[in-house]
Amino acid sequence: MGRIFEKRKHKMFARFDRMAKAFSRLGKEIAIAVKQGGPLPENNPRLRAAIQTAKGVNMPKDRVEAAIKRASNKDEKDFEEVVYEGYGPHGVAILCECATDNTNRTVANIRSIFGKAGGAVGKTGSLDFIFSQKGAFKLKHTGQDLEELEFSLIDHGLEELLLDEEEGQIIIYTAFVDYARMQKALEALGIELLSSELERVPQSFVDVPEEFHDEILDLVERIEEDDDVQKVYHNMK
């Protein structure tokens, strides 16, 4: 009985830890959006997207409002958005998007994590041929006619529409330049989104033997644990 309780407690704390990190990262995204485009969601597409994503992960409304209020203060610190690119073991490309108030600290931490795993950070832009930036919109799958939805969005920059049956979600992809256009189209259609954001989608993959998968995933997890890291992408098949 005690062992079962300990396992449940460990899972509960792990879930709370993931939630706390998600809220922290969304807080930074909201702050950056407010600094760039102001505190009014109706006039700030990036802020609207961040708020949508916050709702999708059940971030409390008062925390969202507090983040907007803090960012509206001129004395509040600014976060700089930086991208670090490199290779982990077995030739796997890894790209990290960060938001930081101290780039020297962030780059030192990222280099250390890569180095300890036998990888290395490369030059900015060195992975542009592998990762393509796309707009990604997620909504609940509630039995919608996918063909009809696809037809209604094709003139607004739709590149691909996928059904994730396991998560019960529909994912809509657009080119980077069509992100804002698709966001407006979905809003006009009254479609409620779980999230809308820009993602890095691999255009090629590395086939790593299964016995080394955990090695790569552990590295990705260690990078994600850094407080300055917002998102991590890799191209392991």
C-alpha positions in Angstrom: 0.0 0.0 0.0 2.8 2.4 0.9 4.6 1.7 -2.3 1.5 2.5 -4.4 0.9 5.7 -2.4 4.5 6.8 -3.1 4.1 6.1 -6.8 0.9 8.1 -6.9 2.5 11.0 -4.9 5.5 11.0 -7.3 3.2 11.2 -10.3 1.2 14.0 -8.7 4.3 16.1 -8.0 5.6 15.4 -11.5 2.3 16.6 -12.9 2.3 19.8 -10.7 6.0 20.4 -11.8 5.1 20.2 -15.5 2.1 22.5 -14.9 4.2 25.1 -13.0 6.8 25.1 -15.9 4.1 25.4 -18.5 2.6 28.4 -16.6 6.0 30.0 -16.2 6.8 29.7 -19.9 3.4 31.1 -20.8 3.9 34.0 -18.4 7.1 34.9 -20.4 5.2 34.5 -23.7 2.5 36.8 -22.5 5.1 39.3 -21.2 6.9 39.4 -24.6 3.6 39.7 -26.5 2.5 42.7 -24.3 5.9 44.4 -24.7 5.7 44.0 -28.4 2.1 44.8 -29.1 0.4 46.2 -26.1 -1.9 44.8 -23.4 -5.2 44.7 -25.4 -5.8 41.2 -26.9 -8.1 42.6 -29.6 -5.2 44.6 -31.0 -2.4 42.1 -30.4 -2.6 38.8 -32.3 0.4 37.3 -30.4 -1.2 38.1 -27.0 -4.5 36.5 -28.2 -2.6 33.4 -29.2 -0.9 33.2 -25.8 -4.2 33.6 -24.0 -5.7 30.8 -26.1 -2.8 28.5 -25.2 -3.1 29.5 -21.5 -6.8 28.5 -21.6 -5.9 25.2 -23.3 -3.6 24.2 -20.4 -6.0 25.5 -17.7 -3.8 28.4 -16.6 -6.0 30.4 -14.1 -7.5 33.6 -15.5 -6.1 35.7 -12.6 -2.6 34.5 -13.4 -3.0 35.5 -17.1 -4.3 38.9 -16.1 -1.5 39.4 -13.5 1.1 38.5 -16.2 -0.4 41.1 -18.6 -0.5 43.8 -15.8 3.1 43.1 -14.8 4.3 43.3 -18.5 2.4 46.6 -18.9 4.7 48.2 -16.2 7.5 50.1 -17.9 9.9 49.1 -15.2 9.2 45.4 -15.7 12.3 43.6 -17.2 12.3 42.6 -20.9 12.9 39.1 -22.2 15.1 38.6 -25.2 14.1 35.8 -27.6 17.1 33.7 -28.7 17.5 30.5 -30.6 20.2 27.9 -30.0 20.9 25.2 -32.5 23.1 22.1 -32.3 23.5 18.4 -32.6 23.1 15.8 -29.9 24.5 12.3 -30.0 23.9 10.1 -33.1 23.6 13.2 -35.4 20.2 14.3 -34.0 19.5 18.0 -34.7 18.1 19.9 -31.7 16.8 23.5 -31.7 16.0 25.4 -28.5 13.8 28.6 -28.4 14.6 30.6 -25.3 13.3 33.8 -23.6 15.9 35.3 -21.3 17.0 38.4 -19.4 20.6 37.2 -19.4 21.9 35.7 -22.6 25.3 35.0 -21.2 23.8 32.7 -18.5 21.5 31.0 -21.0 24.1 30.2 -23.6 26.5 28.9 -21.0 23.8 26.6 -19.6 22.8 25.3 -23.0 26.4 24.7 -24.1 27.0 22.8 -20.8 23.9 20.6 -21.3 24.9 19.8 -24.9 28.5 19.2 -24.0 27.8 16.8 -21.1 25.7 14.7 -23.5 28.4 14.5 -26.1 26.7 17.1 -28.4 27.6 20.6 -29.4 25.9 24.0 -30.1 26.3 25.3 -33.6 26.0 28.6 -35.4 22.7 30.4 -35.6 20.9 29.4 -38.7 22.8 26.2 -39.1 19.6 24.1 -38.9 17.5 26.2 -41.2 17.6 23.5 -43.8 16.2 21.0 -41.3 13.5 22.9 -39.4 10.8 24.9 -41.1 8.8 27.4 -39.1 5.0 26.8 -39.4 1.8 28.1 -37.8 0.1 25.4 -35.8 -3.5 25.6 -34.5 -5.0 23.0 -32.3 -8.7 22.5 -31.7 -10.8 19.7 -30.1 -12.1 17.0 -32.4 -15.8 16.9 -31.7 -17.0 15.1 -34.8 -16.4 18.0 -37.3 -16.5 17.2 -41.0 -12.8 17.4 -41.8 -13.3 17.8 -45.5 -15.7 20.7 -45.0 -13.3 22.4 -42.5 -10.4 21.9 -44.9 -12.4 23.5 -47.7 -13.4 26.5 -45.6 -9.7 27.2 -44.7 -7.9 26.4 -47.9 -8.1 30.1 -49.1 -6.6 31.3 -45.8 -3.2 29.6 -46.1 -4.0 26.0 -45.0 -1.1 23.7 -45.8 -2.1 20.6 -43.9 -4.9 19.4 -41.7 -4.3 16.4 -39.4 -6.4 14.4 -37.0 -4.6 13.3 -33.8 -7.0 10.6 -32.7 -5.0 9.8 -29.6 -5.2 13.3 -28.3 -8.7 14.0 -29.8 -7.4 17.0 -31.6 -7.4 18.6 -35.1 -4.1 20.2 -36.0 -4.0 22.9 -38.7 -0.6 23.9 -40.3 0.1 27.0 -42.3 3.3 28.6 -43.7 4.9 31.1 -41.3 3.8 34.1 -43.5 0.1 32.9 -43.3 0.0 32.5 -39.5 -1.9 35.8 -38.8 -4.2 35.3 -41.8 -5.3 31.9 -40.5 -5.7 33.2 -37.0 -8.1 35.9 -38.2 -10.0 33.3 -40.3 -10.5 30.9 -37.4 -11.7 33.8 -35.2 -14.1 34.9 -37.9 -15.5 31.4 -38.1 -16.0 31.3 -34.3 -13.7 28.3 -33.9 -12.5 27.8 -30.4 -8.8 26.9 -30.3 -6.9 24.9 -27.7 -3.7 26.7 -28.8 -2.2 28.6 -31.7 1.5 29.1 -32.0 4.5 29.0 -34.3 6.3 25.6 -34.3 9.5 24.3 -35.9 8.6 21.3 -38.0 11.5 18.9 -39.1 11.8 18.5 -42.9 14.1 15.5 -42.5 14.7 12.9 -39.8 17.5 10.9 -38.3 16.8 7.2 -37.9 18.4 6.3 -34.5 18.5 2.7 -33.2 15.9 2.2 -30.6 18.3 1.4 -27.8 19.6 5.0 -28.1 16.2 6.7 -28.0 16.2 7.3 -24.3 19.6 9.0 -24.5 18.2 11.6 -26.9 15.0 12.1 -25.0 16.9 12.5 -21.7 19.0 15.3 -23.4 15.8 17.0 -24.6 14.3 16.7 -21.2 17.4 18.3 -19.5 17.3 21.2 -22.0 13.5 21.7 -21.3 14.2 21.9 -17.6 16.3 25.0 -18.0 14.2 28.0 -16.8 15.2 30.1 -19.9 14.0 27.5 -22.4 10.6 27.9 -24.0 10.5 25.1 -26.5 12.8 22.3 -27.8 12.6 20.5 -31.1 14.5 17.5 -32.5 14.5 15.4 -35.7 14.9 11.9 -34.3 12.5 9.7 -36.2 
